[in-house]
C-alpha cells in the first residue's frame, strides 16, 4: 500500500522547501519538490542605474552573496562591451580568490552543520562532533571570511566587486596575510575532509540511491589570471550520456508546474520578470523549471567536478548520495590547492579596476559556478537604466518542479528509489534533498504589494 510522506518544512537549508514523496514497498516511487517563496527580486532593479544591480542582487542570498554580486557585475560589464580579457590581471585573480573562499566557506557549513546530523555526526559521537566544530570547522569558516574581507572589505556582502574589476587597495601585506591564512586553513581542512570521506567509504549503501536525472551542467569560472582562456571549470553539459560544450542559448524556463503566468516562461533574456498566478491548476511551486535542450540538469559540485574530470563518480549509476557528498568535499581540497596560485599572480600596486561607463543601451549575460551550482544573470539596459533583468540560480535547476512534458526536476528524480524503511522517520529522503545543498533564497525571492 502506498503511503504519502510530507516533509514540510525541510529544515537545515536556506529558505522554505517542502518535499512530498510517495512510498511503496519501502522505497520512494514519486516525489514533488515545492519552493514556497515568491520569486521576484529582479523587479527591484528595473528602472535603476545598472551599477546598483550588483549591490542589490548580492542580497538574493546571505550564503551565496558574493557570487550573485559578481555575476551581476559581470553581466553589466558585458552590456557595456567589457570582456574578461579586458580586465586587469589583479581583478581576475582577486575575483577568483573571493569566490573560492566563499565557496569553501559554504561547503564547510554544509558538510558540517547542515548535513552532519543526517549522518550521525559522521560517527564521531556528540562530544567529538562538537569538538570538531569548535576546534576545526568554525576556525576554518572564520579564515574563509577573513580572506574575503581582506580583499573585499567585509564578509558577507562585500562591496568591492564592481563593474570593471575589484574596488580594493592591493598591498603586499594583504597578499602575504592571505598566504598565511591559506596555510592555516589547509591544516583545518586536512582534519575535516578525511573524516567525512572515511565515513562515506564505510557506508557503501549511499552509492545505491540519490542518483537523479544523470544530466549535468556547469559554467566556466575561475579563469587563469594570466591566460583567461584556461579556466578551472568550463562551459560543459552532459545530456543523455553525451558531454558537449554548453550553449546558454539553449536554456529555457518552463512554468507548467509553477505559480506563474505563461508569459513568465521562455528564454531568460527575453521573458519579463515573473507574474504570479498562485492557485494555477497543476502548479505546486514558486520555482520555475529551467531546462537545457528540454532536459532537466543537475548543477553543483558533483556536476562541475565530474564534467571537468576532477572527480569520477564511484557509483555504477554515475551519481549517488555518496558521490554528491564526496564531490563537495573534494572541491574544497581542489580550491584550496588553486588559491595560492592566484595569490602569487597578484601584482601589488597594479591596476585592479578598468574605468567603467554606463552604456545608453546594451544587453549582457554572465555565468559562474556558485557553491550549489550554475548561476546566470541577464540584463538589458535602455536609456542608461535597467529595462529587464533575469536570474536563473542553481537551486532553480536542482529543485525545479515538473515541466510541460511532465519531466520531474533533478531532486524529484534523485528521490525516486530512495529507501524509506520507516515512513515516520524518512531520514534518507532529507539526506538526498540536502545533498544538493538547497538554497531557496536563490530559487525564490520577494512578494510585491
C-alpha positions in Angstrom: 0.0 0.0 0.0 1.4 3.4 -1.0 2.0 6.0 1.7 2.4 9.7 1.1 5.1 11.3 3.3 5.3 15.1 3.6 8.4 16.8 4.8 7.4 20.4 5.4 9.5 22.4 6.0 12.8 20.7 5.1 15.0 22.2 7.8 18.7 23.0 7.9 18.6 24.6 4.5 18.4 28.2 3.3 14.8 29.2 2.7 11.5 27.3 2.7 11.2 24.0 0.9 8.5 21.3 1.1 9.0 17.8 -0.3 6.3 15.2 -0.8 7.1 11.5 -1.6 5.0 8.5 -2.5 6.5 5.5 -0.7 5.6 1.9 -1.7 7.4 -1.3 -0.7 9.8 0.7 1.4 11.1 2.9 -1.4 10.2 6.2 -3.0 8.2 5.8 -6.2 7.4 9.5 -6.9 8.5 12.9 -5.5 7.4 16.5 -5.6 9.6 19.5 -4.7 7.8 22.7 -3.7 9.6 26.0 -3.3 7.4 28.1 -1.0 8.5 31.7 -1.6 7.6 34.0 -4.4 10.3 34.9 -6.9 10.6 38.5 -7.9 13.8 40.2 -6.7 14.7 41.0 -10.3 11.8 43.5 -10.3 13.6 45.7 -7.8 16.4 46.7 -10.2 14.2 47.6 -13.1 14.5 51.3 -13.8 17.7 51.7 -11.8 21.2 52.6 -12.6 22.9 49.3 -13.7 25.7 49.9 -11.1 23.1 49.4 -8.4 22.3 45.9 -9.6 25.3 44.0 -8.1 24.8 45.6 -4.6 21.0 44.8 -4.6 21.2 41.4 -6.2 24.0 40.3 -4.0 21.3 40.3 -1.3 19.5 37.5 -3.1 21.2 35.2 -0.6 23.2 35.5 2.6 25.2 32.4 1.7 25.9 32.9 -2.0 26.1 36.6 -1.6 29.4 37.2 -3.4 28.5 35.0 -6.3 25.3 36.9 -7.2 27.2 40.2 -6.6 30.0 39.1 -9.0 27.7 37.7 -11.7 25.6 40.8 -11.7 28.7 43.0 -12.1 29.9 40.8 -14.9 26.5 40.9 -16.7 26.6 44.8 -16.5 30.2 44.7 -17.8 29.2 42.6 -20.8 26.3 45.0 -21.6 29.0 47.8 -21.7 31.2 45.7 -24.0 33.8 44.8 -21.4 35.1 41.3 -21.8 37.1 39.1 -19.4 40.2 39.7 -21.5 39.9 43.5 -20.9 40.1 43.2 -17.1 43.4 43.8 -15.2 45.2 40.6 -14.1 44.7 41.7 -10.5 40.9 41.9 -10.9 40.7 38.4 -12.4 42.8 36.9 -9.6 41.0 38.8 -6.8 37.6 37.7 -8.1 38.8 34.1 -8.1 40.2 34.3 -4.5 37.0 35.9 -3.1 34.7 33.4 -4.9 36.8 30.4 -3.9 36.9 31.5 -0.3 33.1 32.0 -0.4 32.6 28.5 -1.9 34.8 26.8 0.6 33.0 28.6 3.5 29.7 27.4 2.1 30.8 23.8 1.6 32.2 23.7 5.1 28.9 24.9 6.5 27.0 22.3 4.6 29.3 19.3 5.3 29.4 20.0 9.0 26.4 21.9 10.4 23.7 21.3 7.7 24.4 17.7 6.7 26.4 16.4 9.6 23.4 15.5 11.8 21.9 13.4 9.0 25.0 11.1 9.2 25.1 10.6 13.0 27.7 13.4 13.1 29.9 11.2 10.9 30.1 8.5 13.5 32.1 10.8 15.9 29.6 10.9 18.7 28.1 14.1 20.0 31.0 15.1 22.2 33.7 14.6 19.5 31.5 16.2 16.9 31.1 19.4 18.9 34.9 19.3 19.5 35.4 19.1 15.7 33.0 22.1 15.2 34.8 24.2 17.8 38.4 23.3 17.0 38.3 22.8 13.2 35.2 23.9 11.3 34.4 27.2 13.0 38.0 28.4 12.7 38.2 27.3 9.1 35.0 29.2 8.3 36.4 32.3 10.1 39.5 32.2 8.0 37.5 32.0 4.8 35.6 35.1 5.7 38.8 36.9 6.8 40.2 36.2 3.3 37.1 37.6 1.7 37.2 40.7 3.9 40.9 41.2 3.3 40.3 41.8 -0.4 36.6 42.7 -0.4 36.3 45.0 2.6 33.9 42.8 4.6 32.1 39.5 4.7 29.4 38.7 4.0 28.2 41.1 1.3 31.5 42.6 0.1 31.0 45.8 -1.8 34.3 45.5 -3.7 33.0 43.5 -6.7 32.1 46.3 -9.1 31.7 46.5 -12.9 35.2 46.8 -14.2 37.0 44.9 -11.5 37.5 45.0 -7.8 37.4 48.2 -5.7 40.2 47.5 -3.3 43.7 48.7 -2.4 46.1 45.8 -3.2 49.2 45.8 -1.0 52.0 43.4 -0.3 50.9 42.8 3.3 47.4 41.7 2.2 48.9 39.1 -0.2 51.3 37.8 2.5 48.5 37.7 5.0 46.3 35.7 2.6 49.0 33.1 2.1 49.4 32.7 5.8 45.7 32.3 6.3 45.6 29.7 3.5 48.3 27.7 5.2 46.3 27.8 8.4 43.1 26.8 6.6 44.9 23.9 5.0 45.6 22.4 8.4 42.0 22.6 9.4 40.7 21.2 6.1 43.2 18.3 6.5 41.5 17.3 9.6 37.9 17.6 8.5 37.7 16.3 4.9 39.3 12.9 5.6 36.9 12.4 8.4 33.9 12.9 6.1 35.4 10.8 3.3 36.2 7.9 5.6 32.7 7.9 6.9 31.3 7.8 3.4 33.6 5.0 2.4 32.3 3.0 5.4 28.7 3.3 4.1 28.6 1.8 0.6 24.8 1.8 0.8 25.0 5.5 -0.1 26.2 4.5 -3.5 22.8 2.9 -4.4 20.4 5.8 -4.2 20.1 9.6 -4.8 21.0 9.1 -8.4 19.0 11.7 -10.2 18.5 12.6 -13.9 22.0 11.9 -15.0 22.3 15.2 -16.9 25.0 17.6 -15.6 25.5 21.3 -16.4 28.4 23.6 -15.4 29.5 27.1 -16.3 33.0 28.4 -17.0 34.7 30.0 -14.0 38.0 30.6 -12.1 39.9 31.8 -15.2 43.7 31.8 -15.2 44.6 35.4 -14.5 47.5 35.3 -16.9 45.6 33.2 -19.5 41.8 33.8 -19.1 41.1 31.2 -21.8 42.2 28.5 -19.3 39.6 28.3 -16.5 39.3 25.7 -13.8 35.8 24.8 -14.9 34.4 25.1 -18.4 31.0 25.6 -20.1 30.0 22.0 -20.4 26.9 19.9 -20.3 26.1 16.2 -20.2 22.8 15.3 -21.8 21.7 11.6 -22.1 25.3 10.5 -21.6 26.9 12.8 -24.1 29.3 15.5 -22.9 29.5 18.6 -25.1 30.1 22.4 -25.0 27.3 24.3 -23.3 25.3 26.9 -25.3 23.4 29.3 -23.0 21.1 30.0 -25.9 19.5 26.5 -25.3 18.3 27.4 -21.8 14.6 27.8 -21.5 12.4 28.1 -18.4 9.0 26.4 -18.1 6.2 27.2 -15.7 3.7 24.4 -16.2 4.0 23.4 -12.5 4.9 26.9 -11.2 2.6 29.6 -9.9 3.4 32.0 -12.8 1.8 33.2 -15.9 2.8 31.6 -19.2 4.3 35.0 -20.2 6.9 34.3 -17.4 8.2 31.3 -19.3 10.7 31.2 -22.2 14.2 32.4 -22.8 15.6 34.1 -19.7 16.9 37.1 -21.8 13.5 37.7 -23.3 10.9 36.9 -20.6 9.7 39.7 -18.3 10.1 39.5 -14.5 7.7 36.7 -13.4 4.0 37.4 -12.9 2.3 35.4 -10.1 -0.6 33.1 -10.7 -1.0 31.5 -7.3 -3.6 28.7 -7.4 -2.9 27.9 -11.0 -4.2 24.3 -11.7 -1.4 21.7 -11.7 1.1 24.1 -10.2 2.8 23.4 -6.8 5.9 25.5 -6.6 7.2 29.1 -6.8 10.3 27.7 -8.6 10.4 27.7 -12.4 11.6 24.7 -14.4 14.9 25.6 -16.3 15.7 23.0 -19.0 18.6 22.6 -21.4 17.5 21.2 -24.8 14.3 20.3 -23.0 16.1 18.3 -20.3 16.4 18.8 -16.5 20.1 19.1 -15.4 21.8 18.7 -12.1 24.2 21.5 -11.2 26.6 21.8 -8.3 29.9 20.2 -7.1 29.2 16.7 -8.5 28.2 18.2 -11.9 31.2 20.5 -12.3 33.8 18.2 -10.7 32.7 15.3 -12.9 32.4 17.4 -16.2 35.9 18.9 -15.5 37.4 15.5 -14.8 38.4 16.2 -11.2 36.1 13.6 -9.8 34.9 10.2 -11.2 31.6 9.0 -9.7 32.1 5.8 -7.8 28.5 4.6 -8.1 27.7 2.4 -11.1 24.8 4.7 -11.7 27.1 7.7 -12.4 25.8 9.6 -9.5 24.5 8.9 -6.0 24.1 10.4 -2.5 27.7 9.3 -1.8 29.1 10.9 -4.9 27.3 14.2 -4.3 28.7 14.5 -0.8 32.2 13.2 -1.8 32.5 15.6 -4.7 31.7 18.6 -2.5 34.4 17.6 0.0 36.9 17.0 -2.9 36.1 20.5 -4.3 37.2 22.1 -1.0 40.6 20.4 -1.5 40.8 21.5 -5.2 40.1 25.1 -4.5 42.5 25.2 -1.6 45.2 24.0 -4.0 44.4 26.6 -6.6 44.1 29.7 -4.3 47.9 30.2 -3.6 48.5 30.3 -7.4 46.0 33.2 -7.7 47.6 35.0 -4.7 51.0 34.7 -6.3 49.7 36.1 -9.5 48.7 39.4 -7.7 50.7 42.5 -8.5 50.5 44.8 -5.5 50.2 48.4 -6.6 48.9 47.4 -10.0 45.6 48.1 -11.5 42.6 46.4 -10.0 39.8 48.1 -12.0 39.0 49.2 -15.5 37.2 52.5 -15.8 33.5 51.9 -16.4 30.9 54.0 -18.1 27.2 53.0 -18.1 26.1 52.5 -21.7 22.9 54.1 -23.0 21.9 50.7 -24.5 23.3 47.2 -24.0 22.5 43.6 -23.3 24.7 41.4 -21.2 24.8 38.0 -19.6 27.2 36.4 -17.2 27.7 32.9 -15.8 29.7 31.5 -12.9 29.5 28.5 -10.6 28.1 29.2 -7.1 28.7 26.7 -4.3 25.4 25.0 -5.1 25.7 25.1 -8.9 25.3 27.1 -12.1 24.3 30.8 -11.6 23.4 33.1 -14.5 22.2 36.7 -14.8 20.8 38.5 -17.9 20.4 42.3 -18.1 19.0 44.7 -20.7 19.9 48.4 -20.4 18.0 51.1 -22.2 18.4 54.9 -21.7 21.1 54.2 -19.2 18.7 52.3 -16.9 17.8 48.6 -16.4 14.9 47.6 -18.6 14.9 43.9 -17.9 16.7 41.6 -15.5 16.6 37.8 -15.0 18.4 35.3 -12.8 18.5 31.6 -13.2 20.0 30.2 -10.0 21.4 26.8 -9.1 18.5 25.7 -6.9 16.1 26.7 -9.7 17.8 24.0 -11.7 18.0 21.4 -8.9 14.7 22.0 -7.2 12.6 22.6 -10.2 9.2 21.0 -10.5 7.8 19.1 -13.4 7.9 20.8 -16.8 5.2 20.9 -19.5 6.2 17.4 -20.7 5.9 16.0 -17.2 9.6 15.5 -16.6 10.4 15.9 -12.9 13.3 18.1 -11.7 16.7 16.7 -10.6 15.9 16.5 -6.9 12.5 14.9 -7.7 14.2 12.3 -9.8 17.0 11.7 -7.3 14.5 10.8 -4.6 13.0 8.0 -6.7 14.3 4.7 -5.4 15.4 6.1 -2.0 14.9 3.5 0.7 12.4 4.6 3.4 12.1 1.7 5.9 10.3 3.9 8.4 7.9 6.5 7.0 7.7 8.2 10.4 11.4 9.0 10.1 12.3 9.4 6.4 15.9 10.3 7.1 17.1 9.1 3.6 14.7 11.5 2.0 16.2 14.5 3.7 19.7 13.1 3.1 19.1 13.1 -0.6 17.4 16.5 -0.7 20.2 18.1 1.5 22.9 16.5 -0.6 22.1 19.2 -3.2 22.6 21.8 -0.5 19.3 23.6 -1.4 19.1 27.4 -1.3 15.6 28.6 -1.6 16.6 32.2 -1.1 18.2 31.9 -4.5 15.4 30.0 -6.1 12.6 32.1 -4.7 12.5 35.8 -3.7 10.2 38.6 -2.8 6.5 39.2 -2.9 5.3 42.6 -4.2 2.4 44.6 -2.7 
